Amino acid sequence: MKKQAVMYFHWSMQDFDDADYFEMLEMMSAKDKKDRPIDPAIMWKQYQEKG
C-alpha cells in the first residue's frame, strides 16, 4: 500500500508516514456510488417513474 500511495498519490515517504492510517483505510475501502446500497423507497420511486 505504501508503494501505491507514493506512486499514485505522488506522496513522499514522509507524507505516507504522517497520514492517518484509519482514515486512509476507510477511503480506500469505500464503494463507488453505483455500488452502494439504495434506499428501497427511492428505488420504488425510480421504478414508478420509469413505468
TORPA-4810 file (N, C-alpha, C, O; in nm, 3 decimals):
<nodes>
NODE_1_0.082_-0.119_0.000_0.000_0.000_0.000_0.087_0.126_0.000_0.052_0.227_-0.061_M
NODE_2_0.199_0.118_0.068_0.287_0.235_0.074_0.339_0.269_-0.065_0.344_0.385_-0.104_K
NODE_3_0.379_0.166_-0.139_0.431_0.188_-0.274_0.324_0.251_-0.364_0.354_0.342_-0.441_K
NODE_4_0.200_0.202_-0.353_0.091_0.257_-0.435_0.064_0.403_-0.400_0.043_0.485_-0.489_Q
NODE_5_0.064_0.435_-0.272_0.039_0.573_-0.230_0.147_0.666_-0.283_0.117_0.776_-0.330_A
NODE_6_0.271_0.623_-0.277_0.381_0.706_-0.325_0.370_0.725_-0.476_0.391_0.835_-0.527_V
NODE_7_0.336_0.617_-0.548_0.329_0.624_-0.694_0.205_0.700_-0.742_0.218_0.792_-0.824_M
NODE_8_0.087_0.663_-0.694_-0.038_0.716_-0.749_-0.082_0.848_-0.688_-0.143_0.930_-0.756_Y
NODE_9_-0.053_0.869_-0.561_-0.092_0.994_-0.495_0.019_1.098_-0.502_-0.001_1.213_-0.463_F
NODE_10_0.136_1.059_-0.553_0.253_1.147_-0.561_0.292_1.198_-0.423_0.324_1.315_-0.405_H
NODE_11_0.287_1.107_-0.326_0.326_1.138_-0.189_0.472_1.105_-0.169_0.529_1.021_-0.238_W
NODE_12_0.533_1.173_-0.074_0.667_1.135_-0.030_0.651_1.027_0.077_0.541_1.002_0.127_S
NODE_13_0.762_0.964_0.111_0.757_0.862_0.216_0.713_0.925_0.349_0.642_0.863_0.427_M
NODE_14_0.757_1.048_0.372_0.718_1.118_0.495_0.568_1.147_0.496_0.504_1.135_0.601_Q
NODE_15_0.511_1.184_0.381_0.367_1.208_0.372_0.290_1.082_0.411_0.192_1.089_0.484_D
NODE_16_0.336_0.968_0.361_0.269_0.842_0.392_0.278_0.811_0.541_0.179_0.772_0.603_F
NODE_17_0.396_0.829_0.597_0.415_0.801_0.740_0.333_0.894_0.828_0.292_0.856_0.937_D
NODE_18_0.309_1.017_0.782_0.232_1.114_0.860_0.081_1.100_0.841_0.004_1.160_0.916_D
NODE_19_0.038_1.023_0.743_-0.105_1.009_0.713_-0.177_0.929_0.821_-0.118_0.842_0.886_A
NODE_20_-0.304_0.960_0.841_-0.388_0.887_0.936_-0.427_0.754_0.873_-0.503_0.750_0.776_D
NODE_21_-0.375_0.644_0.927_-0.394_0.512_0.869_-0.541_0.474_0.858_-0.585_0.427_0.753_Y
NODE_22_-0.618_0.494_0.963_-0.758_0.451_0.964_-0.843_0.533_0.867_-0.934_0.480_0.804_F
NODE_23_-0.814_0.662_0.856_-0.887_0.745_0.759_-0.853_0.702_0.616_-0.941_0.696_0.530_E
NODE_24_-0.726_0.671_0.591_-0.685_0.627_0.459_-0.746_0.490_0.426_-0.788_0.467_0.313_M
NODE_25_-0.751_0.401_0.523_-0.811_0.270_0.502_-0.960_0.282_0.470_-1.010_0.212_0.384_L
NODE_26_-1.029_0.372_0.540_-1.171_0.395_0.514_-1.192_0.449_0.373_-1.285_0.408_0.303_E
NODE_27_-1.106_0.541_0.332_-1.117_0.600_0.199_-1.091_0.494_0.091_-1.162_0.489_-0.009_M
NODE_28_-0.990_0.411_0.110_-0.954_0.312_0.009_-1.058_0.201_-0.002_-1.072_0.140_-0.108_M
NODE_29_-1.132_0.173_0.105_-1.230_0.065_0.102_-1.371_0.114_0.070_-1.465_0.034_0.068_S
NODE_30_-1.386_0.243_0.045_-1.519_0.298_0.013_-1.567_0.245_-0.122_-1.488_0.227_-0.214_A
NODE_31_-1.696_0.221_-0.131_-1.755_0.172_-0.255_-1.790_0.289_-0.346_-1.815_0.400_-0.299_K
NODE_32_-1.790_0.264_-0.477_-1.837_0.364_-0.572_-1.985_0.389_-0.546_-2.054_0.304_-0.491_D
NODE_33_-2.032_0.506_-0.586_-2.171_0.542_-0.562_-2.267_0.441_-0.624_-2.370_0.409_-0.566_K
NODE_34_-2.233_0.390_-0.743_-2.321_0.295_-0.811_-2.324_0.159_-0.741_-2.416_0.081_-0.764_K
NODE_35_-2.226_0.129_-0.656_-2.219_0.001_-0.586_-2.275_0.007_-0.444_-2.280_-0.096_-0.376_D
NODE_36_-2.317_0.125_-0.400_-2.369_0.139_-0.264_-2.514_0.092_-0.257_-2.586_0.098_-0.356_R
NODE_37_-2.556_0.046_-0.140_-2.697_0.008_-0.125_-2.788_0.129_-0.144_-2.750_0.242_-0.114_P
NODE_38_-2.907_0.104_-0.194_-3.003_0.212_-0.218_-3.123_0.194_-0.126_-3.164_0.082_-0.095_I
NODE_39_-3.179_0.306_-0.084_-3.298_0.306_0.000_-3.414_0.247_-0.080_-3.439_0.292_-0.192_D
NODE_40_-3.485_0.147_-0.027_-3.597_0.086_-0.101_-3.703_0.186_-0.146_-3.762_0.169_-0.252_P
NODE_41_-3.729_0.289_-0.066_-3.829_0.389_-0.104_-3.784_0.465_-0.229_-3.865_0.493_-0.318_A
NODE_42_-3.657_0.500_-0.235_-3.604_0.569_-0.352_-3.608_0.477_-0.473_-3.642_0.520_-0.583_I
NODE_43_-3.572_0.351_-0.453_-3.575_0.255_-0.562_-3.717_0.240_-0.617_-3.736_0.236_-0.738_M
NODE_44_-3.816_0.232_-0.529_-3.955_0.218_-0.570_-4.001_0.341_-0.649_-4.070_0.329_-0.750_W
NODE_45_-3.962_0.460_-0.601_-3.999_0.584_-0.670_-3.939_0.587_-0.811_-4.006_0.625_-0.906_K
NODE_46_-3.813_0.546_-0.823_-3.749_0.542_-0.955_-3.817_0.441_-1.046_-3.832_0.464_-1.166_Q
NODE_47_-3.857_0.330_-0.990_-3.927_0.226_-1.066_-4.061_0.279_-1.119_-4.098_0.252_-1.233_Y
NODE_48_-4.132_0.353_-1.034_-4.262_0.408_-1.073_-4.249_0.513_-1.184_-4.335_0.522_-1.271_Q
NODE_49_-4.141_0.591_-1.180_-4.121_0.695_-1.280_-4.092_0.636_-1.418_-4.128_0.696_-1.519_E
NODE_50_-4.028_0.519_-1.422_-3.993_0.457_-1.550_-4.112_0.387_-1.614_-4.114_0.368_-1.735_K
NODE_51_-4.211_0.350_-1.533_-4.326_0.273_-1.579_-4.410_0.347_-1.674_-4.511_0.294_-1.721_G
</nodes>
